[in-house]
């Protein structure tokens, strides 16, 4: 009898939302469990089977020296490593620390900051080890997650489109809220995956799925300014869950540089 592939799920600095997306698969997860051995998933079970693992799903960013070493150990144990969610792929909301003095923040928040062991930055997993695929979102789309697991089990490329939220708006027949209503929206530079929920309710996209393939952030910034979006609001739109993604980070640095 052929041994089933072993799946491991790992948590670093994060809110657990992407792991909960996996648990939310419910019936689908039971079908997946027939094909694989869930060997290490502390969110679901305290039963742990030692590696090596055929597939590792990693949630969370690297924020401490301990986790920097730990992710290297996870990589050594994993045949394939997939990062899931904004924290793992872009540093998460905690990457806002990258724009300030972390030690100063520690002195304000903690009575005894000398006991806190942390890095000055919150960085995606890809800055520390080789990854095999990134699944974006805050949280991730469970249907996309199942597709990625299925793809790696069957040794094929995952069918996750890199196009923008604008394409999803067109598919569901939602008029462009930037053109029709003058509403600021991150959709033109954000990867699809949510089904364009916010624009369908006449609200601008928040950029939850991070930058699309080759995003033109400079053009979007010009659009925002033409719509009369204040500079502080413009910065806030990029400074969210995916601020650590290179294209969003560069957009922030460019806008802040222009304001000086």
C-alpha positions in Angstrom: 0.0 0.0 0.0 1.4 3.4 -1.0 2.0 5.8 1.9 -0.1 8.9 1.7 1.7 12.3 1.4 2.2 14.1 4.7 0.9 17.7 5.1 2.1 20.1 7.8 0.7 23.5 8.7 2.9 26.0 10.5 2.2 29.3 12.3 4.4 32.2 12.7 3.4 35.9 13.5 -0.2 36.0 12.5 -3.8 36.0 13.7 -4.6 32.3 12.7 -7.2 33.5 10.2 -5.7 31.6 7.2 -5.4 28.3 9.2 -9.1 28.8 10.1 -9.9 29.1 6.4 -8.5 25.6 6.0 -10.7 24.3 8.9 -13.6 26.1 7.3 -13.3 23.8 4.3 -15.2 21.2 6.4 -16.6 18.6 4.0 -13.9 19.4 1.4 -11.2 18.9 4.1 -12.6 15.5 4.8 -12.2 14.6 1.2 -8.6 15.9 1.2 -7.9 13.9 4.4 -8.6 10.7 2.4 -5.7 11.6 0.1 -3.2 12.9 2.6 -2.0 12.5 6.1 -2.4 15.7 8.1 0.8 15.2 10.1 1.3 18.5 11.8 -1.5 21.0 12.3 -1.6 22.3 15.9 -4.7 24.4 15.2 -6.7 21.2 14.6 -4.9 18.5 16.6 -2.1 18.1 19.2 -1.2 14.8 17.5 2.1 15.4 15.6 3.9 13.1 13.2 7.5 13.8 12.6 8.8 14.9 9.2 10.0 15.1 6.6 6.8 16.5 5.0 5.6 16.4 1.4 3.8 19.7 1.6 4.0 22.5 4.2 1.6 25.4 4.4 3.1 28.4 6.3 1.0 31.2 7.8 2.6 34.3 9.4 5.6 36.6 9.0 9.1 36.4 10.5 9.4 38.9 13.4 11.8 37.3 15.9 15.3 35.7 15.8 13.8 32.4 17.0 11.3 32.3 14.1 14.0 33.2 11.6 15.8 30.0 12.6 12.6 28.0 12.9 11.5 28.7 9.3 14.8 27.4 8.0 14.2 24.1 9.9 10.7 23.9 8.4 12.2 24.4 4.9 14.7 21.6 5.5 11.8 19.2 6.4 9.5 20.2 3.5 9.6 18.9 -0.1 7.2 21.8 -1.1 6.6 24.9 0.9 3.6 27.2 0.3 3.0 30.5 2.0 -0.6 31.3 2.8 -2.0 34.8 3.6 -0.8 38.4 3.7 1.4 37.9 6.7 3.4 35.1 5.1 3.5 36.6 1.6 4.0 40.3 2.5 4.8 40.7 6.2 1.2 41.4 7.3 -0.1 44.4 9.2 2.8 44.0 11.6 5.1 45.1 8.7 4.1 48.7 9.6 6.9 48.5 12.1 9.3 48.5 9.1 8.6 52.3 8.7 9.5 53.3 12.2 11.9 52.7 15.1 10.9 49.3 16.6 12.9 50.0 19.8 11.0 53.2 20.4 7.7 51.3 20.0 8.9 48.7 22.5 9.7 51.3 25.1 6.2 52.8 24.8 4.3 49.5 24.9 6.3 47.4 27.4 7.3 48.2 30.9 10.5 46.1 30.5 11.4 46.1 26.8 14.8 44.6 27.6 13.0 41.2 27.9 11.5 41.4 24.4 13.4 39.6 21.7 12.3 40.8 18.3 13.6 41.9 14.9 13.4 45.5 13.6 11.2 44.3 10.7 8.4 41.9 9.9 9.2 40.2 6.7 7.6 37.6 4.4 8.8 34.0 4.4 10.3 34.4 1.0 13.0 36.7 2.4 14.3 33.9 4.5 13.9 30.6 2.6 13.0 29.4 -0.9 9.2 29.0 -1.4 7.3 27.0 -4.0 4.1 29.0 -4.2 2.4 32.1 -2.6 -1.3 32.1 -1.9 -2.4 35.6 -1.0 -5.3 37.1 0.9 -6.3 38.3 4.3 -7.6 35.8 4.8 -7.0 33.4 2.0 -9.8 32.0 -0.3 -10.5 28.5 0.8 -11.4 27.4 -2.7 -8.0 28.6 -3.9 -6.4 26.8 -1.0 -8.0 23.5 -2.0 -6.9 24.1 -5.6 -3.3 24.6 -4.5 -3.3 21.5 -2.3 -4.8 19.5 -5.2 -2.3 20.9 -7.7 0.7 19.9 -5.6 -0.7 16.4 -4.8 -1.1 15.9 -8.6 2.2 17.5 -9.6 0.8 20.3 -11.6 0.8 24.1 -11.5 -1.9 25.7 -9.3 -4.7 27.4 -11.3 -4.7 30.7 -9.4 -5.1 33.7 -11.7 -2.8 36.7 -11.1 -5.2 39.2 -12.7 -6.7 42.2 -10.8 -9.9 42.7 -8.9 -11.1 44.8 -11.9 -11.6 41.6 -13.9 -13.8 40.2 -11.1 -15.9 43.4 -11.2 -16.4 42.9 -14.9 -17.3 39.3 -14.5 -20.1 40.1 -12.0 -21.3 43.1 -13.9 -20.2 45.7 -11.3 -19.7 49.2 -12.7 -16.3 50.7 -12.0 -16.9 52.7 -8.8 -13.9 54.9 -9.5 -15.4 56.0 -12.9 -19.0 56.0 -11.9 -18.9 57.4 -8.4 -15.4 58.8 -7.9 -14.7 56.3 -5.1 -11.1 55.5 -4.3 -10.3 51.9 -5.0 -7.3 49.6 -4.8 -8.8 47.1 -7.3 -6.7 48.1 -10.3 -3.5 47.0 -8.5 -4.9 44.2 -6.3 -4.8 40.5 -7.1 -8.2 38.9 -7.6 -9.5 36.2 -5.2 -12.3 37.8 -3.1 -14.9 38.0 -5.9 -14.8 41.8 -5.8 -17.1 41.9 -2.7 -16.4 45.6 -1.7 -17.0 47.2 -5.1 -20.3 45.3 -5.4 -21.4 47.3 -2.3 -20.1 50.6 -3.7 -17.0 50.5 -1.5 -13.4 50.7 -2.7 -11.2 47.6 -2.6 -8.9 47.5 0.4 -6.2 45.5 -1.3 -6.6 42.4 0.9 -5.1 40.1 -1.7 -2.0 42.1 -2.2 -0.4 43.3 -5.5 -1.5 41.7 -8.8 1.1 40.7 -11.3 3.0 43.8 -12.5 0.8 46.4 -10.7 1.0 50.0 -12.0 0.9 51.8 -8.6 2.2 55.1 -10.0 -0.8 55.4 -12.3 -3.2 54.5 -9.5 -1.7 57.2 -7.3 -2.3 59.8 -10.0 -5.9 58.6 -10.3 -6.4 58.9 -6.5 -5.0 62.4 -6.5 -7.2 63.4 -9.4 -10.2 62.1 -7.3 -9.1 64.5 -4.5 -7.9 61.8 -2.1 -5.9 63.4 0.7 -2.2 62.4 1.0 -2.6 60.8 4.4 -5.6 58.7 3.2 -3.6 57.7 0.1 -0.8 56.4 2.3 -3.3 54.6 4.5 -4.7 52.7 1.5 -1.3 51.2 0.8 -0.3 50.8 4.5 -2.5 47.8 5.3 -2.1 44.1 5.4 0.2 44.0 2.4 2.4 47.0 3.0 5.5 44.7 3.1 4.9 43.6 -0.5 7.6 45.3 -2.6 5.3 47.2 -5.0 3.1 48.5 -2.2 6.1 49.4 -0.1 7.7 51.3 -3.0 4.4 53.2 -3.5 4.4 54.3 0.1 8.1 55.4 -0.1 7.5 57.2 -3.3 4.5 59.1 -2.0 6.2 60.0 1.3 9.3 61.1 -0.7 7.1 63.4 -2.9 5.5 65.0 0.2 8.9 66.1 1.7 
